[in-house]
């Protein structure tokens, strides 16, 4: 700490010739300002260096362009020289003007060779600057990395498109099957209902006419179960000699109204078959939905792998994300491909590559529902869309926990 003059410290006039006055201690504000000044000065120096490197890189690119020009000119000049010399050897180069052109061409080739040599020396000199070399190599890494990334995205797009098309073709095949199964089941249910009502009338008439007891009533009331005719016949065999009323009741059903009983059993069998076909179709839809979910998960991880690879490459200075996000954004998902084909199937208004303006008949799904097949396709598409949402939500939840 400096002691002020007059308070026990040395006064200026007391400092001898062999002594130097010590500088005052800087304040906190002085130190802060000093740092600010240094930061500004160093930032300016860095900016100047960066600008210089940028200019040198630009000069280097101009040299490369010039070298390409010289190489191209030399190649053409050499071809022309070869032609001239061939004519000269054949004794055809007798015109003084042609001979002068040959001489000038040889001088041009020598000049171009000298220019290229000087250009290469300048190129070597500028590439000898470490900062320029690093910048050029970084740009080369970027170009190489982005080219590789584009190729990988293109390959993945082809694979995803094939998988999406396979999903769509299964959907397309399910549409008529689903419509037919639904129609057949509705018709079978209607026939079964009609046959059941006719047979119920017979059963009610039988109970009233023969005043059946509880046991026989229970047997007759099972008419809507399979093999009703066989069970009635079996019941009749077991009746005793004195059960004439019950036998008459059964005969009234299986003999006098046999056609109605048979029609009911046929209708029940048809309905059971239609329901089984519908159940099989639902299983097929469930299988398609499950497969679609797996493909969505595969795509999610494939996209994540690309992002991770870019990040890793960036860290290793192998790929800089100058265009990486745009390139990865060109990855067309399975959902997009399937949706496009579904909208094409339904003939919705849409943009298609290579066409001018909108194509398609219907402005939206509500309008497209005029055609039953579109309603069925929309139902299938909704199932897959819901599955995608569920799968992605779960995967994102898992990723957030990591």
KAZI-V972944 format. One record per pair of residues at least 24 apart in sequence whose ideal C-beta (glycine too) atoms are under 8 Angstrom apart, sorted by the first residue. I is the first residue (numbers start at 1). J is the second residue. D is the distance in Angstrom with one decimal. If there is no record, write none. Layout:
BEGIN
i=I j=J d=D
i=I j=J d=D
END
This chain:
BEGIN
i=1 j=25 d=7.4
i=49 j=131 d=7.3
i=53 j=129 d=7.8
i=53 j=131 d=4.7
i=53 j=132 d=6.0
i=53 j=135 d=6.0
i=54 j=135 d=8.0
i=56 j=126 d=5.7
i=56 j=129 d=6.4
i=56 j=131 d=7.9
i=56 j=132 d=4.8
i=57 j=132 d=5.9
i=57 j=135 d=5.2
i=57 j=136 d=6.4
i=59 j=126 d=6.2
i=60 j=123 d=6.8
i=60 j=126 d=5.2
i=60 j=127 d=6.9
i=60 j=132 d=6.4
i=60 j=136 d=6.6
i=63 j=119 d=5.8
i=63 j=122 d=6.1
i=63 j=123 d=4.9
i=63 j=126 d=7.2
i=64 j=123 d=7.5
i=66 j=119 d=5.8
i=67 j=116 d=6.6
i=67 j=119 d=5.5
i=67 j=120 d=7.2
i=67 j=123 d=7.1
i=70 j=112 d=5.7
i=70 j=115 d=5.8
i=70 j=116 d=4.6
i=70 j=119 d=6.7
i=71 j=116 d=7.2
i=73 j=112 d=5.7
i=74 j=109 d=6.8
i=74 j=112 d=5.0
i=74 j=113 d=7.0
i=74 j=116 d=7.0
i=77 j=105 d=6.4
i=77 j=108 d=5.8
i=77 j=109 d=5.0
i=77 j=112 d=6.5
i=78 j=109 d=6.8
i=80 j=105 d=6.1
i=81 j=105 d=5.6
i=81 j=106 d=6.9
i=81 j=109 d=6.4
i=138 j=317 d=6.8
i=138 j=320 d=6.9
i=141 j=317 d=6.2
i=141 j=318 d=5.5
i=141 j=319 d=6.9
i=141 j=320 d=7.0
i=142 j=319 d=7.0
i=142 j=320 d=4.7
i=142 j=322 d=5.8
i=144 j=318 d=7.9
i=145 j=313 d=5.6
i=145 j=318 d=5.6
i=145 j=319 d=3.0
i=145 j=320 d=7.1
i=145 j=324 d=7.9
i=146 j=319 d=6.9
i=146 j=322 d=7.3
i=146 j=323 d=5.3
i=146 j=324 d=6.8
i=146 j=327 d=6.4
i=148 j=319 d=7.8
i=149 j=306 d=7.2
i=149 j=309 d=7.8
i=149 j=310 d=6.8
i=149 j=319 d=6.7
i=149 j=324 d=6.1
i=149 j=327 d=5.1
i=149 j=328 d=7.4
i=150 j=327 d=5.5
i=150 j=330 d=8.0
i=152 j=306 d=6.9
i=153 j=306 d=7.1
i=153 j=327 d=5.7
i=153 j=328 d=6.5
i=153 j=330 d=5.8
i=153 j=331 d=5.3
i=156 j=302 d=6.0
i=156 j=306 d=7.8
i=156 j=331 d=6.2
i=157 j=330 d=7.5
i=157 j=331 d=6.3
i=157 j=332 d=5.5
i=160 j=299 d=6.2
i=160 j=331 d=7.7
i=160 j=332 d=6.8
i=160 j=333 d=6.8
i=160 j=334 d=5.4
i=160 j=337 d=6.8
i=161 j=332 d=7.2
i=161 j=337 d=5.5
i=163 j=295 d=5.4
i=163 j=334 d=6.1
i=164 j=295 d=7.9
i=164 j=334 d=4.4
i=164 j=337 d=3.6
i=164 j=338 d=5.0
i=164 j=341 d=7.6
i=165 j=337 d=7.1
i=165 j=341 d=7.2
i=167 j=288 d=7.0
i=167 j=291 d=7.2
i=167 j=292 d=5.7
i=167 j=295 d=7.0
i=167 j=334 d=7.0
i=167 j=338 d=5.7
i=167 j=384 d=7.5
i=168 j=337 d=7.6
i=168 j=338 d=5.2
i=168 j=341 d=4.4
i=168 j=342 d=6.9
i=170 j=288 d=5.4
i=171 j=288 d=7.0
i=171 j=338 d=7.6
i=171 j=342 d=7.2
i=171 j=377 d=6.8
i=171 j=380 d=5.1
i=171 j=381 d=7.3
i=171 j=384 d=7.7
i=172 j=345 d=6.5
i=172 j=377 d=7.9
i=174 j=281 d=7.3
i=174 j=284 d=6.7
i=174 j=285 d=6.6
i=174 j=288 d=7.2
i=174 j=380 d=6.2
i=175 j=373 d=5.5
i=175 j=376 d=5.0
i=175 j=377 d=5.3
i=175 j=380 d=7.1
i=176 j=373 d=7.4
i=177 j=281 d=6.0
i=178 j=281 d=6.0
i=178 j=285 d=7.8
i=178 j=376 d=5.3
i=178 j=380 d=7.5
i=179 j=372 d=6.3
i=179 j=373 d=6.6
i=179 j=376 d=5.4
i=181 j=274 d=7.2
i=181 j=277 d=5.2
i=181 j=278 d=4.9
i=181 j=281 d=5.0
i=182 j=278 d=7.3
i=184 j=274 d=4.8
i=184 j=277 d=7.1
i=185 j=271 d=7.6
i=185 j=274 d=4.1
i=185 j=275 d=6.4
i=185 j=277 d=7.7
i=185 j=278 d=5.3
i=187 j=274 d=7.8
i=188 j=267 d=7.1
i=188 j=270 d=4.6
i=188 j=271 d=4.2
i=188 j=273 d=7.5
i=188 j=274 d=4.1
i=188 j=275 d=7.9
i=189 j=271 d=6.0
i=189 j=274 d=7.7
i=191 j=267 d=4.5
i=191 j=270 d=6.6
i=191 j=271 d=7.5
i=192 j=264 d=7.7
i=192 j=267 d=4.1
i=192 j=268 d=5.9
i=192 j=270 d=7.2
i=192 j=271 d=4.4
i=194 j=267 d=7.5
i=195 j=260 d=7.4
i=195 j=263 d=4.8
i=195 j=264 d=4.2
i=195 j=266 d=7.7
i=195 j=267 d=4.0
i=195 j=268 d=7.7
i=196 j=223 d=7.6
i=196 j=224 d=5.7
i=196 j=264 d=6.2
i=196 j=267 d=7.5
i=198 j=260 d=5.2
i=198 j=263 d=7.3
i=198 j=264 d=7.3
i=199 j=223 d=5.2
i=199 j=224 d=8.0
i=199 j=257 d=7.8
i=199 j=260 d=5.4
i=199 j=261 d=6.3
i=199 j=263 d=7.9
i=199 j=264 d=4.5
i=202 j=253 d=6.2
i=202 j=257 d=4.6
i=202 j=260 d=5.7
i=202 j=261 d=7.7
i=203 j=253 d=7.1
i=206 j=249 d=5.2
i=206 j=252 d=5.4
i=206 j=253 d=5.7
i=207 j=249 d=7.9
i=209 j=249 d=7.6
i=209 j=252 d=7.1
i=210 j=245 d=5.5
i=210 j=246 d=7.5
i=210 j=248 d=6.0
i=210 j=249 d=3.9
i=210 j=252 d=7.1
i=211 j=245 d=7.5
i=212 j=245 d=7.8
i=212 j=246 d=7.0
i=212 j=249 d=5.6
i=213 j=246 d=7.6
i=216 j=246 d=5.1
i=216 j=249 d=6.2
i=220 j=249 d=7.4
i=220 j=253 d=7.1
i=223 j=261 d=7.6
i=223 j=264 d=6.7
i=224 j=264 d=7.7
i=224 j=268 d=7.2
i=226 j=265 d=7.2
i=226 j=268 d=6.2
i=226 j=269 d=7.5
i=226 j=272 d=7.7
i=227 j=265 d=7.5
i=228 j=261 d=6.5
i=228 j=264 d=7.1
i=228 j=265 d=6.3
i=229 j=254 d=6.0
i=229 j=258 d=7.7
i=229 j=261 d=5.3
i=229 j=262 d=6.9
i=229 j=265 d=6.2
i=232 j=261 d=8.0
i=285 j=380 d=7.0
i=285 j=383 d=6.8
i=288 j=380 d=7.9
i=288 j=384 d=7.6
i=289 j=383 d=5.6
i=289 j=384 d=6.3
i=289 j=387 d=5.0
i=292 j=334 d=7.7
i=292 j=384 d=4.9
i=292 j=387 d=5.7
i=292 j=388 d=7.2
i=293 j=387 d=4.9
i=293 j=388 d=7.4
i=293 j=390 d=7.6
i=293 j=391 d=4.7
i=295 j=334 d=5.4
i=296 j=334 d=6.4
i=296 j=335 d=7.2
i=296 j=387 d=7.4
i=296 j=388 d=5.0
i=296 j=391 d=4.8
i=296 j=392 d=6.7
i=297 j=391 d=5.6
i=297 j=395 d=6.3
i=299 j=333 d=5.9
i=299 j=334 d=5.6
i=300 j=391 d=7.6
i=300 j=392 d=6.5
i=300 j=395 d=5.2
i=303 j=328 d=7.0
i=303 j=331 d=6.2
i=304 j=399 d=7.9
i=306 j=331 d=7.4
i=335 j=385 d=7.6
i=335 j=388 d=5.7
i=338 j=381 d=7.5
i=338 j=384 d=6.9
i=339 j=381 d=7.4
i=342 j=377 d=6.1
i=342 j=378 d=8.0
i=342 j=381 d=4.9
i=345 j=374 d=7.7
i=345 j=377 d=5.8
i=346 j=371 d=7.7
i=346 j=374 d=4.4
i=346 j=377 d=6.0
i=346 j=378 d=7.2
i=347 j=374 d=7.9
END
